[in-house]
Amino acid sequence: MFRGFCTVSIDVKGRIGVPARYRELLAADASPTLVVTVNPWDRCLWLYPLSQWETIDAKLLALPDGDQASRRAKQIIRGQAIDCECDRQGRILIPPELRRFAAIEQRAALLGQGNKLELWDATTWTRQRDSWLQALEAGAAPNSTVLAALSL
């Protein structure tokens, strides 16, 4: 499972180096491929190991095309998905259209999210994280039954 946080640089070709701890998890997955797609809720990217993506793709396939929300989810998540293979140096190329979506330029924040990684523009991530934490401190964030169930 992916967890933790690190910052990575984007080189002039649009590649990021996948940190060693995450490469080890990918090696255990027996595939150097990450499926990169957009996060429909936040301006960041999701990076799934191929085996995890196959599970997500099966769930998307099961959604009814007659339901507009289901169709939009398929169009956004699957329609923007691109297979990205790690090279020998552990780098993956993030396509320009996906970097533009997430406004990723030179520095990015990579967050482990269990079955996937999230890739944010580093400045955007810091600003968003601080905003969320301030809202929690001020009591302005809505109570979440999901979070309450975690017994944090």
C-alpha positions in Angstrom: 0.0 0.0 0.0 1.2 3.5 -0.9 1.6 5.9 2.0 3.6 9.0 2.8 4.5 12.2 1.1 7.4 13.5 -0.9 8.2 16.2 -3.4 9.5 15.4 -6.8 10.9 17.5 -9.6 9.5 17.5 -13.1 12.3 17.5 -15.7 12.2 19.4 -19.0 10.6 16.3 -20.8 7.8 16.1 -18.2 9.1 13.1 -16.3 9.1 12.5 -12.6 11.3 10.1 -10.7 9.3 7.6 -8.8 10.8 7.4 -5.3 12.5 4.1 -4.4 10.0 3.1 -1.8 7.2 3.3 -4.3 9.3 1.6 -7.0 9.7 -1.4 -4.7 5.9 -1.7 -4.3 5.6 -1.5 -8.1 8.2 -4.2 -8.5 6.2 -6.4 -6.2 3.2 -5.8 -8.4 5.2 -7.3 -11.3 4.4 -4.5 -13.7 6.4 -1.3 -14.3 3.2 0.4 -15.6 1.3 3.1 -13.8 -2.1 4.2 -15.2 -2.3 8.0 -14.8 -5.7 9.7 -14.9 -7.4 12.8 -13.5 -9.0 13.1 -10.1 -12.5 14.3 -10.8 -12.8 16.1 -7.5 -9.4 17.8 -7.1 -7.0 19.3 -9.6 -4.5 16.5 -9.2 -3.7 13.2 -10.9 -4.1 9.6 -9.8 -1.4 7.1 -10.5 -2.5 3.5 -10.2 -0.4 0.3 -10.5 -1.8 -1.6 -13.4 -3.3 -4.4 -11.2 -5.1 -1.8 -9.1 -6.3 0.1 -12.2 -7.8 -3.2 -13.6 -10.0 -3.3 -10.5 -11.1 0.3 -10.9 -11.7 -0.2 -14.6 -13.9 -3.2 -13.9 -16.0 -1.1 -11.5 -16.3 1.7 -14.2 -17.4 -0.9 -16.7 -20.2 -2.1 -14.4 -21.6 1.4 -14.2 -24.7 1.9 -16.4 -24.3 4.0 -19.5 -27.9 5.2 -19.1 -27.0 7.1 -15.9 -25.5 10.5 -16.7 -23.3 10.6 -13.5 -21.9 7.1 -14.3 -21.3 8.1 -17.9 -19.4 11.2 -16.8 -17.3 9.2 -14.4 -16.3 6.9 -17.2 -15.5 9.8 -19.5 -13.4 11.7 -17.0 -11.6 8.8 -15.2 -11.2 6.2 -18.0 -11.3 8.7 -20.9 -8.3 10.5 -19.5 -6.3 7.4 -18.4 -2.9 6.8 -20.0 -0.5 4.0 -19.4 2.9 5.2 -18.3 5.8 2.8 -18.0 8.7 3.4 -15.6 12.0 3.6 -17.5 15.2 2.0 -16.2 15.9 5.0 -14.0 12.5 4.8 -12.4 11.0 7.8 -14.2 7.6 8.1 -15.8 6.5 10.6 -18.4 3.4 12.5 -17.4 1.7 13.6 -20.6 1.4 17.4 -21.2 -2.4 17.4 -21.2 -2.5 15.8 -17.7 0.2 18.1 -16.4 -1.9 21.1 -17.6 -5.0 19.7 -16.0 -3.2 19.6 -12.6 -1.2 22.7 -13.2 2.0 20.8 -12.5 5.1 22.6 -13.7 8.4 22.2 -11.9 7.8 20.7 -8.4 5.1 18.2 -7.5 3.8 16.6 -4.3 3.4 12.8 -4.4 1.0 11.4 -1.8 0.5 7.7 -1.0 -3.2 6.9 -1.0 -3.3 3.2 -0.3 -4.0 1.6 -3.7 -2.8 4.7 -5.7 -0.6 7.8 -5.6 -1.8 11.3 -6.0 0.3 13.8 -7.9 -0.3 17.5 -7.2 1.5 20.7 -8.1 3.6 21.3 -5.0 2.4 24.8 -4.4 -1.2 23.9 -5.0 -0.9 21.0 -2.6 0.5 23.1 0.2 -2.1 25.8 -0.2 -5.0 23.2 -0.4 -3.7 21.2 2.6 -3.3 24.4 4.7 -6.8 25.5 3.7 -8.3 22.2 4.8 -6.4 22.2 8.1 -7.5 25.8 8.9 -11.1 24.9 8.2 -10.8 22.0 10.6 -9.2 24.1 13.3 -11.9 26.8 12.9 -14.6 24.2 13.1 -15.8 25.2 9.6 -15.4 21.8 8.1 -18.5 19.7 8.0 -18.6 16.7 10.3 -17.9 13.5 8.5 -19.5 10.2 9.6 -16.9 8.4 7.5 -14.0 10.0 9.4 -15.8 9.5 12.7 -16.0 5.8 12.0 -12.2 5.6 11.8 -12.0 6.5 15.5 -8.9 8.7 14.9 
